[in-house]
Amino acid sequence: MRARDYFEETWEALDANRGRSLLTILGIVIGIAAVITMTGLIGGVRESIMGEMGANRARIITIGVESGIKSTDIDSLKQSVDGYEAISLTNNAGVDLSDSSQNGGSSDSYLQVQGVEASYFKIMGTKLIAGRFFTDMEDEEAANVVLVDEGAAKRLTGMDAEDAVGQKVRLVNANFTIIGVYESQAGMSSILTSYMPFKTCQRRLGYTSVPAFTAIGLARKDKDVMELVAETDAWVQKHYHLESSEDHRGQYDVSAMQSAIDQVNSAMMTFQLLMTAVASISLVVGGIGIMNMMLTNVTERIREIGLRKALGARSSDITKQFLLESVILCITGGIFGIVFGYLGSLAVAQLAGSLLASAGFGGITPVLDLASIAIATGISILIGIIFGYYPARRAAKLDPIEALRYQ
Amino acid sequence: MTPIIEMQGIHRIYDEGGIPTHALRGVSLTVKRGELLSIMGPSGSGKSTLMYIMGCLDTPTSGSYKLESLDVSKLTDDELAQIRSERIGFVFQSFNLLPRATVLRNVMLPLLYGPLPPKEREQRACSALAAVGLPAEYYDHRSNELSGGQMQRVAIARALVNDPALILADEPTGNLDSATSRLILETFLKLRDEGKTIVLITHDAEVASWTDRCVHIRDGHLLTDEEERAWVAQSGSHERGRT
């Protein structure tokens, strides 16, 4: 029997029991939809977190020292440890906007300010929507320039990104010129963020006496990141004389963002496996439904099986025909499940976004990748084979004479 | 000319709960090419068992069965399936058509298990339907939309479609009225005249009278007409003696 004949015969048989077939695949639809919804949402959360980590995330190293890091320390690090493409000191501050705001108390009455060096944007792969980044010269001069995210631009100037560039805004007690607008961080659109030159941040926002506590470095592409972390770790211990300190581990930290990425991936994977295990219960129940329907099919079609055998069908032809019916049922269930699962993940993401918007959560975009579709389809086929095999073999083993006599 | 069927000393013993039951006891039969033969017998005489063995749905416990000179008594299930697909056509009392399939698809069914491409299958099915005189307007009807006579003609067309060496018909008129039965028997005569070999299984003497030759089967033994008459006479006198 040719492949096309199997499909035609299968379609004819399933079409004859359309209602029953659709009801039977519900279990598979629900199971696959649950898996796809979970995968989509978890993928979305993961993408969101990775987005925040920036495009160069795999090469980023964070150096934190409790006693503070000075520019001269960074110069020394660059000389001692080979492998950094760029390093930027960073400092964090905040500006309360509620004085000029009518909605004091809400999340957008606070502007996060990060003082960074010009190289920071290259390290983090920050994406500009309009304007430009500041220069080393502007950092050196502690120029009153600021880069803001889209949301902050809107909040501070009431204008869109393009128009906000060049506008002057008053922060604390100085006027700053917006020189660039960048994309809001994925998933965090309602938190207002900004960057200004490291020295500007120190001088204008009253942190003159406070050094940076964190530096962000970008490993060269040809350098092994973990090796660079180890070298930097050794340098920090030596440079800050921490080797002899009893609890020196608590006084500094050198870590690759890759470790955080791995942790996030590992946590997400564990969560996904757990959710998939829960969803697979529905798949097993769905599979039992398929088996039940196929056994009913075999019983109802005993005479047909006898006839087919009398007309020349081999046992393997009968096995393949019934197995294909079960597999096609499951694949159909899988396709519906993928569609409903994706729609479900969009709905859940939407709901979560609207519920958590006030908490500064900008929502996530569910991810439906080819791998998920392939796995869902594969699982469907597998269920079809596992739960369809027994009924198919039972059909194939029927004695044609007994089957023809069956009333 | 080589006979289509050569059976020698066929025994078929079923094991029913540990008790051997003899369905056939040394049946020997030869059927010539182009012959229309009827096998007559009452219920339980072994005629269905004989038909199943002739149709390669069952194998004898002992004895030899040659179909077109090929010994089929010791073949595997798959080999028997291939023989059925290529050399045998079945016609059943209850038609056994697939109700959800069209007439054309029902007739093409045996060809699904052979090597022919779809186009050729359809051509063959149309020719077979034309041979049994079913008008083309019925080809796309579902089989459950047809009358009993039309259904049996579709079943005969299905038996013809793979151009078999042998057509086996099990009580082909059993579910039909006498006018329709006549039409079906005329179809068999026409096919016989075209060179087909047909074996009819029946318990109806009227049907048997249409065939070239009739063999009787009782308690697993084949009887000639004379032996059958003697058996009936003896049985009749026995009955009279009891009354």
Interface residues (C-beta under 8 A of the other chain):
Chain A: M1 R4 D5 E9 E12 A13 D15 A16 R303 E304 L307 R308 K309 A310 L311 G312 A313 R314 S315 S316 D317 P400 I401 L404
Chain B: Y52 G55 L57 D58 D77 D78 A81 Q82 R84 S85 E86 F90 F92 N96 L98 R100 A101 R105 L109 P110 L112 Y113 G114 P118 R158 N162
